[in-house]
Amino acid sequence: MLKRFLLLTIWVLSMLFLKAQVKNNPAYHERYRLQVHFSPKEKWMNDPNGMVYYKGVYHLFFQYYPKDIVWGPMHWGHAVSKDLIHWKQLPIALYPDSLGYIFSGSAVVDEHNTSGLGKKGQVPLVAIFTHHDPKLETAGASNVQNESLAYSLDEGNTWIKYKGNPVLKNPGIKDFRDPNVRWYEPGKEWIMTLATKDRVTFYSSPNLKNWTKTGEFGKAEGAHGGVWECPDLFQLKLNDKNYWVLLVSINPGGPNGGSATQYFIGDFNGKTFTPADNKTKWIDFGPDDYAGVTWDNTGKRKIFIGWMSNWLYANQVPTRKWRNAMTIPRELSLKQINGEIFLSSNPVKELDIIKLKAVTTDASELFKNRVKSLPKQYIITFNTDKVIDYSVILSNSIGEKLVIGYHKKDNTYFIDRTKSGVVAFNAEFTKPIIAPRFTNSTYSNLKLIVDASSVELFADGGLSNMTSMFFPKKSFDRLDIQSQQAMVIKDFTITELKSIWPDKK
């Protein structure tokens, strides 16, 4: 009885401490709040949605529940940026209605007003999203998800739902969602790539309102450990040849457990997608990059952003005022390694905007003395003269540490968050995190973007990437590099990043 009382007392005191912590820290400066990544001012967020670039503004919509820090009836939250780094959160764009919650989707610039939704010469922005009917779901129906439209006549600031919704009705597939729409120039038509349970289904339309099924992909391709979600179909060029890239997120079934995003490279003829090979490839091997898609209307650049979390523990991570954030925006490109084509992703060049002081450390000293002072958020970059085992250890004075490195025997990069701080909220959180190395070069390069509670690893030019959250009780302010063999580290640089949020008041 006494033991139970003591445990209850400890729990009550810890809750009071956390509440006081939230109260005493202004918005965007609470414990664990990321300082160079977008997150809403408060409450729950998941998938990025409706990402479109128009008249110098990047629009980022996102799955949002404004009443709690756990998943609930979905809205489309809205944020805008002119540089992909600094974000302004706007009022909610789309609310649930009689047709259901507002699930994921995309948005396009209907430049030629094919939809007829533009008025008096105004170019409409058109959002295509999934209506999810919770009442039908409770009744056990299979047609709970249908595709609908909303449009904006004021450059994306406010949105009007189309009176003829839904524009694509469910034929009886339980998971029928996350429409990704792009203009297909060869056919002079719109193409919708829709997640349909264990595959994607393609539809075409001349006007965004009337849709015809044209083909399917994925029944026998890719990873199938869970349901397919959040597809994205676009083109990239390599050596003057255009390739089609298809992103598909899957939950569960990721390479390190839970959620992850796979990709396919091949050809698309307006109806079907033909992959160049049948290998399963991942845009990010870490556990905390999911449902990522690209902005529409960005020309030759393809800019990707993902939801920084995992459905294994997204509702449990130890934040109190808000939950979850986005990754750093990343520019995508294709690279050929030993005759095989891979999708590479690297932080956008706009990240340079917030770079502050860069400190290049004498590499010979790194193995002798730890770095005893670190900025609050920063980038680490370095090269090695050979590919051997090494570890980069971020730690603090209370014994917590995050270990990042490379295992030569397995030819893998790794992140170990076993002792990284608060980990008990989910047993899956401390499982090993690894990413294979794809290049055979005799040297390696590594870039780490470290924020208050996240690290993003970009290795070998963005071929091997991992995103991971962590929650130390005290900030990591020390850095060590360890290796059992002699190695030369070149150009080791720590670059401080300026917070994108207002200073504390």
WOSUL-V822916 format. One record per residue. RES is the residue in three letters. PHI is phi in radians with two decimals (999 if undefined). BURIAL is I if it has 24 or more other C-alpha atoms within 12 Angstrom, else O. D_LAST is the distance of its C-alpha to the last C-alpha in Angstrom with 2 decimals. Layout:
{{RES	PHI	BURIAL	D_LAST} {RES	PHI	BURIAL	D_LAST}}
//
This chain:
{{MET	999	O	45.41} {LEU	-1.12	O	43.45} {LYS	-1.09	O	42.10} {ARG	-1.10	O	40.94} {PHE	-1.11	O	39.26} {LEU	-1.12	O	37.42} {LEU	-1.08	O	36.23} {LEU	-1.12	O	35.04} {THR	-1.09	O	33.20} {ILE	-1.07	O	31.48} {TRP	-1.10	O	30.50} {VAL	-1.08	O	29.09} {LEU	-1.11	O	27.07} {SER	-1.15	O	25.69} {MET	-1.14	O	24.68} {LEU	-1.11	O	22.94} {PHE	-1.10	O	21.08} {LEU	-1.14	O	20.00} {LYS	-1.10	O	18.91} {ALA	-1.12	O	16.84} {GLN	-1.10	O	15.34} {VAL	-1.11	O	14.36} {LYS	-1.11	O	13.06} {ASN	-1.51	O	10.89} {ASN	-1.94	O	9.39} {PRO	-1.15	O	7.22} {ALA	-0.95	I	9.67} {TYR	1.27	I	11.13} {HIS	-2.32	I	10.11} {GLU	-1.30	I	12.65} {ARG	-1.01	I	15.77} {TYR	1.31	I	18.13} {ARG	-1.17	I	15.96} {LEU	-1.19	I	17.59} {GLN	-1.78	I	15.64} {VAL	-2.25	I	18.51} {HIS	-2.23	I	20.20} {PHE	-1.30	I	19.89} {SER	-2.57	I	19.23} {PRO	-1.20	I	18.63} {LYS	-0.99	I	15.43} {GLU	-2.73	I	17.59} {LYS	1.30	I	21.27} {TRP	-1.44	I	24.26} {MET	-2.47	I	25.21} {ASN	-2.35	I	28.39} {ASP	-0.79	I	30.70} {PRO	-1.21	I	29.75} {ASN	-2.38	I	31.88} {GLY	0.88	I	33.20} {MET	-1.29	I	31.86} {VAL	-2.55	I	33.13} {TYR	-1.92	I	32.53} {TYR	-2.65	I	33.38} {LYS	0.88	O	33.06} {GLY	1.41	O	30.51} {VAL	-2.13	I	28.22} {TYR	-1.59	I	28.07} {HIS	-1.70	I	27.95} {LEU	-2.08	I	26.99} {PHE	-1.74	I	27.99} {PHE	-2.75	I	27.80} {GLN	-1.12	I	29.22} {TYR	-2.54	I	26.74} {TYR	-2.15	I	26.93} {PRO	-1.38	I	24.26} {LYS	-1.96	O	25.32} {ASP	-2.80	O	25.17} {ILE	-1.77	I	24.29} {VAL	-2.11	I	28.01} {TRP	-1.00	I	30.34} {GLY	-2.71	O	31.60} {PRO	-0.94	I	32.99} {MET	-1.40	I	31.91} {HIS	-2.05	I	30.24} {TRP	-1.79	I	29.37} {GLY	-1.25	I	25.64} {HIS	-2.58	I	24.85} {ALA	-2.45	I	22.63} {VAL	-2.31	I	23.45} {SER	-2.66	I	23.10} {LYS	-1.78	O	24.92} {ASP	-2.38	O	24.82} {LEU	1.24	I	24.85} {ILE	-2.04	I	21.67} {HIS	-1.64	I	18.78} {TRP	-2.14	I	18.96} {LYS	-2.08	I	18.15} {GLN	-1.39	I	19.02} {LEU	-1.83	O	21.44} {PRO	-1.03	O	23.20} {ILE	-0.94	I	25.79} {ALA	-1.47	I	28.84} {LEU	-2.36	I	31.62} {TYR	-1.82	I	32.10} {PRO	-1.00	I	34.96} {ASP	-2.54	O	38.08} {SER	-1.12	O	41.70} {LEU	-1.53	I	42.48} {GLY	2.27	I	39.88} {TYR	-1.23	I	36.58} {ILE	-1.78	I	35.27} {PHE	-1.51	I	35.89} {SER	-1.15	I	35.48} {GLY	-3.11	I	37.00} {SER	-2.39	I	36.75} {ALA	-2.55	I	36.55} {VAL	-2.36	I	38.71} {VAL	-1.65	I	39.22} {ASP	-1.52	I	42.56} {GLU	-0.98	O	43.46} {HIS	-1.77	O	47.01} {ASN	0.93	I	46.25} {THR	-1.09	I	48.54} {SER	-1.39	I	47.04} {GLY	1.29	O	47.85} {LEU	-1.50	I	44.41} {GLY	-1.31	I	43.52} {LYS	-2.24	O	44.35} {LYS	0.94	O	45.37} {GLY	1.39	O	44.80} {GLN	-1.32	O	41.31} {VAL	-1.40	I	40.80} {PRO	-1.44	I	39.73} {LEU	-1.60	I	37.30} {VAL	-2.09	I	38.82} {ALA	-1.73	I	37.20} {ILE	-2.08	I	39.64} {PHE	-2.46	I	38.54} {THR	-1.71	I	40.08} {HIS	-1.53	I	40.52} {HIS	-1.99	I	40.80} {ASP	-1.61	I	42.71} {PRO	-1.20	I	41.85} {LYS	-1.21	O	44.83} {LEU	-1.14	O	47.29} {GLU	-1.09	O	45.73} {THR	-1.10	O	46.29} {ALA	-1.36	O	49.84} {GLY	1.50	O	50.50} {ALA	-1.27	O	51.02} {SER	-1.73	O	50.82} {ASN	-1.78	I	49.75} {VAL	-1.44	I	46.24} {GLN	-2.10	I	44.57} {ASN	-2.41	I	45.32} {GLU	-1.76	I	43.90} {SER	-2.34	I	42.47} {LEU	-2.11	I	41.06} {ALA	-2.45	I	38.29} {TYR	-2.46	I	37.93} {SER	-2.21	I	35.62} {LEU	-1.98	I	36.92} {ASP	-2.25	O	33.66} {GLU	1.12	I	32.79} {GLY	1.64	I	31.19} {ASN	-1.33	I	28.74} {THR	-2.29	I	30.77} {TRP	-2.31	I	33.62} {ILE	-2.08	I	36.97} {LYS	-1.36	I	38.99} {TYR	-1.18	I	42.58} {LYS	-1.19	O	45.11} {GLY	-1.60	O	47.55} {ASN	-1.12	I	45.38} {PRO	-1.41	I	46.14} {VAL	-1.65	I	47.67} {LEU	-2.39	I	48.74} {LYS	-1.58	I	50.06} {ASN	-1.24	I	50.27} {PRO	-1.43	O	53.84} {GLY	2.04	O	53.36} {ILE	-1.86	O	51.07} {LYS	-1.00	I	48.54} {ASP	-1.81	I	45.89} {PHE	-2.46	I	46.00} {ARG	-2.72	I	42.59} {ASP	1.10	I	39.90} {PRO	-1.14	I	41.73} {ASN	-1.93	I	41.11} {VAL	-2.04	I	42.67} {ARG	-2.44	I	43.58} {TRP	-1.33	I	46.06} {TYR	-1.91	I	49.26} {GLU	-1.08	O	50.87} {PRO	-1.01	O	54.34} {GLY	-1.73	O	54.88} {LYS	0.87	O	53.00} {GLU	-2.67	I	51.30} {TRP	-1.58	I	48.16} {ILE	-2.02	I	48.12} {MET	-1.86	I	46.28} {THR	-1.85	I	45.78} {LEU	-2.06	I	45.38} {ALA	-1.34	I	44.83} {THR	-2.27	I	47.86} {LYS	1.14	I	47.94} {ASP	-1.98	I	49.33} {ARG	-2.85	I	49.54} {VAL	-1.96	I	48.35} {THR	-2.11	I	50.36} {PHE	-1.76	I	50.59} {TYR	-2.27	I	51.04} {SER	-2.20	I	51.70} {SER	-2.71	I	51.25} {PRO	-1.47	I	52.09} {ASN	-2.48	I	49.55} {LEU	1.26	I	46.84} {LYS	-1.93	I	48.54} {ASN	-1.94	I	51.83} {TRP	-2.07	I	51.75} {THR	-2.17	I	54.67} {LYS	-1.17	I	54.65} {THR	-2.11	O	55.81} {GLY	3.13	I	55.41} {GLU	-2.43	I	53.74} {PHE	-2.65	I	52.54} {GLY	1.98	I	51.70} {LYS	-1.00	O	54.11} {ALA	-2.06	O	55.50} {GLU	-2.08	I	52.83} {GLY	1.33	I	49.63} {ALA	-1.46	I	48.03} {HIS	-2.37	I	48.80} {GLY	-1.37	O	47.16} {GLY	-2.81	I	45.29} {VAL	-1.29	I	44.77} {TRP	-1.45	I	44.05} {GLU	-2.54	I	40.90} {CYS	0.79	I	38.80} {PRO	-1.31	I	41.37} {ASP	-2.64	I	40.82} {LEU	-2.20	I	43.73} {PHE	-2.75	I	43.52} {GLN	-1.91	I	45.38} {LEU	-2.40	I	44.81} {LYS	-1.87	O	47.21} {LEU	-2.43	O	48.73} {ASN	0.92	O	51.45} {ASP	1.16	O	52.01} {LYS	-2.06	O	52.55} {ASN	-1.50	O	50.44} {TYR	-2.14	I	49.62} {TRP	-1.69	I	48.13} {VAL	-2.08	I	45.35} {LEU	-2.08	I	44.81} {LEU	-1.65	I	41.75} {VAL	-2.49	I	42.16} {SER	-1.52	I	39.81} {ILE	-2.46	I	41.51} {ASN	-2.57	I	40.54} {PRO	-1.40	I	41.77} {GLY	2.06	I	43.77} {GLY	-1.20	I	41.33} {PRO	-1.13	I	42.56} {ASN	-2.11	I	40.31} {GLY	1.67	I	40.37} {GLY	1.27	I	38.89} {SER	-1.52	I	37.44} {ALA	-2.94	I	37.98} {THR	-2.12	I	38.95} {GLN	-1.69	I	42.40} {TYR	-2.46	I	43.81} {PHE	-2.28	I	47.25} {ILE	-2.08	I	48.57} {GLY	-3.11	I	51.70} {ASP	-2.28	I	53.19} {PHE	-2.34	I	52.71} {ASN	-1.90	O	55.40} {GLY	1.68	I	53.73} {LYS	-2.25	I	55.10} {THR	-2.33	I	54.89} {PHE	-1.91	I	52.92} {THR	-2.05	O	54.96} {PRO	-1.28	I	53.18} {ALA	-1.26	O	54.32} {ASP	-2.67	O	54.60} {ASN	-1.82	O	54.15} {LYS	-1.34	O	51.70} {THR	-1.56	I	48.47} {LYS	-2.17	I	45.51} {TRP	-2.18	I	41.79} {ILE	-1.28	I	38.95} {ASP	-2.67	I	36.77} {PHE	-1.51	I	38.30} {GLY	-1.21	I	35.16} {PRO	-1.37	I	34.56} {ASP	-2.12	I	31.19} {ASP	-2.45	I	31.96} {TYR	-2.37	I	33.58} {ALA	1.05	I	34.58} {GLY	-1.24	I	33.66} {VAL	-2.48	I	35.07} {THR	-1.95	I	35.00} {TRP	-1.29	I	33.90} {ASP	-1.54	I	36.77} {ASN	1.28	I	37.75} {THR	-1.81	I	36.45} {GLY	1.20	O	39.89} {LYS	-1.29	O	41.06} {ARG	-1.34	I	37.73} {LYS	-2.06	I	37.20} {ILE	-1.96	I	33.57} {PHE	-1.96	I	32.94} {ILE	-2.50	I	30.01} {GLY	-2.16	I	30.35} {TRP	-1.44	I	28.76} {MET	-1.53	I	27.48} {SER	-2.99	I	29.16} {ASN	-2.57	I	32.64} {TRP	-1.12	I	34.34} {LEU	-1.09	I	35.61} {TYR	-2.53	I	32.30} {ALA	-0.99	I	29.80} {ASN	-1.45	I	29.54} {GLN	-2.07	I	29.18} {VAL	-1.03	I	26.58} {PRO	-1.44	I	24.17} {THR	-1.79	I	20.98} {ARG	-2.11	I	20.04} {LYS	-1.75	I	17.78} {TRP	-2.45	I	19.27} {ARG	-2.43	I	22.39} {ASN	1.45	I	23.51} {ALA	-2.52	I	22.65} {MET	-1.80	I	24.75} {THR	-1.23	I	26.35} {ILE	-1.14	I	25.86} {PRO	-1.00	I	28.09} {ARG	-2.27	I	31.45} {GLU	-1.62	I	34.38} {LEU	-1.71	I	37.73} {SER	-2.67	I	41.07} {LEU	-1.86	I	44.48} {LYS	-2.35	I	46.10} {GLN	-1.88	O	49.64} {ILE	-2.19	O	50.41} {ASN	0.90	O	54.07} {GLY	1.44	O	55.02} {GLU	-1.92	O	52.40} {ILE	-1.70	I	49.50} {PHE	-2.17	I	45.98} {LEU	-1.61	I	42.67} {SER	-1.86	I	40.14} {SER	-2.38	I	36.39} {ASN	-2.44	I	33.87} {PRO	-0.95	I	30.23} {VAL	-1.10	I	30.07} {LYS	-1.09	O	30.27} {GLU	-1.11	O	27.04} {LEU	-1.05	I	25.21} {ASP	-1.04	O	26.03} {ILE	-1.01	O	23.33} {ILE	-1.84	I	20.59} {LYS	-1.28	I	22.82} {LEU	-1.94	O	21.80} {LYS	-1.18	O	23.97} {ALA	-1.87	O	27.11} {VAL	-2.08	O	29.02} {THR	-1.64	O	32.66} {THR	-1.68	O	34.02} {ASP	-1.06	O	37.65} {ALA	-1.04	I	39.08} {SER	-1.13	O	41.71} {GLU	-1.47	O	39.12} {LEU	-1.11	I	37.37} {PHE	-1.49	I	40.20} {LYS	-1.74	O	40.36} {ASN	-2.30	O	36.82} {ARG	-1.30	I	33.69} {VAL	-1.37	I	30.51} {LYS	-1.72	O	28.45} {SER	-2.55	O	25.03} {LEU	-2.17	I	23.46} {PRO	-1.13	I	20.37} {LYS	-1.29	I	17.97} {GLN	-2.54	I	19.65} {TYR	-2.88	I	22.84} {ILE	-2.05	I	26.37} {ILE	-1.90	I	29.50} {THR	-2.32	I	32.76} {PHE	-2.88	I	36.21} {ASN	-2.15	I	39.92} {THR	-2.04	I	42.72} {ASP	-1.41	O	46.29} {LYS	-2.62	O	47.78} {VAL	-1.73	I	46.97} {ILE	-2.36	I	47.01} {ASP	-1.05	I	45.05} {TYR	-2.72	I	41.63} {SER	-2.38	I	38.37} {VAL	-1.84	I	34.80} {ILE	-2.00	I	33.12} {LEU	-1.72	I	29.39} {SER	-2.59	I	28.96} {ASN	-2.41	I	27.10} {SER	-1.35	O	28.38} {ILE	-1.82	O	29.18} {GLY	1.56	O	31.72} {GLU	-1.43	I	29.96} {LYS	-2.74	I	30.82} {LEU	-2.08	I	31.01} {VAL	-1.98	I	34.23} {ILE	-2.25	I	34.91} {GLY	-3.09	I	38.24} {TYR	-2.38	I	41.73} {HIS	-1.90	O	45.01} {LYS	-1.18	I	48.03} {LYS	-0.99	O	50.55} {ASP	-1.64	O	48.94} {ASN	0.97	O	47.58} {THR	-2.35	I	44.17} {TYR	-1.49	I	40.53} {PHE	-2.55	I	38.71} {ILE	-2.30	I	35.45} {ASP	-2.04	I	35.74} {ARG	-1.95	I	32.93} {THR	-0.96	I	35.22} {LYS	-2.02	I	33.24} {SER	-1.48	I	29.83} {GLY	2.30	I	28.13} {VAL	-1.31	I	28.01} {VAL	-2.32	I	31.12} {ALA	-1.32	O	33.10} {PHE	-1.19	O	31.81} {ASN	-2.77	O	34.59} {ALA	-1.12	O	37.70} {GLU	-1.30	I	37.62} {PHE	-1.14	I	34.32} {THR	-1.73	I	36.01} {LYS	-1.21	I	39.02} {PRO	-1.03	I	39.84} {ILE	-2.14	I	38.27} {ILE	-2.39	I	40.53} {ALA	-2.44	I	41.20} {PRO	-1.19	I	44.55} {ARG	-1.69	I	44.98} {PHE	-1.85	I	46.89} {THR	-1.68	I	47.83} {ASN	-1.75	O	50.68} {SER	-1.07	O	49.37} {THR	-1.48	O	49.89} {TYR	-2.29	O	46.32} {SER	-2.37	I	42.94} {ASN	-2.31	I	39.46} {LEU	-2.38	I	36.23} {LYS	-2.23	I	32.70} {LEU	-2.15	I	29.90} {ILE	-1.79	I	26.44} {VAL	-1.94	I	24.37} {ASP	-2.10	I	20.99} {ALA	-0.97	I	19.20} {SER	-2.51	I	22.06} {SER	-2.66	I	24.56} {VAL	-2.36	I	27.15} {GLU	-2.08	I	29.21} {LEU	-1.79	I	32.51} {PHE	-2.19	I	34.55} {ALA	-2.01	I	37.94} {ASP	0.91	I	40.88} {GLY	1.28	I	39.36} {GLY	1.55	I	37.86} {LEU	-1.45	I	41.04} {SER	-2.06	I	39.83} {ASN	-2.19	I	36.31} {MET	-2.55	I	34.43} {THR	-2.06	I	31.06} {SER	-2.55	I	29.92} {MET	-1.55	I	27.01} {PHE	-2.74	I	26.55} {PHE	-2.43	I	24.50} {PRO	-1.26	I	24.52} {LYS	-1.29	O	23.52} {LYS	-2.40	I	22.20} {SER	-0.98	I	21.19} {PHE	-1.30	I	24.23} {ASP	-2.17	I	24.16} {ARG	-2.26	I	27.91} {LEU	-2.41	I	30.38} {ASP	-2.21	I	34.17} {ILE	-2.14	I	36.91} {GLN	-2.24	I	40.20} {SER	-2.72	I	43.59} {GLN	-1.42	O	47.07} {GLN	-2.12	O	48.68} {ALA	-1.21	O	48.33} {MET	-2.63	I	46.22} {VAL	-1.91	I	44.65} {ILE	-1.79	I	41.04} {LYS	-1.95	O	40.47} {ASP	0.94	I	37.44} {PHE	-1.31	I	34.93} {THR	-2.29	I	31.54} {ILE	-1.96	I	27.95} {THR	-2.01	I	25.59} {GLU	-1.22	I	21.84} {LEU	-2.01	I	19.93} {LYS	-1.41	I	16.64} {SER	-1.02	I	14.28} {ILE	-1.51	I	14.86} {TRP	-1.79	I	11.53} {PRO	-1.03	O	8.42} {ASP	-1.12	O	6.35} {LYS	-1.07	O	3.77} {LYS	-1.96	O	0.00}}
//
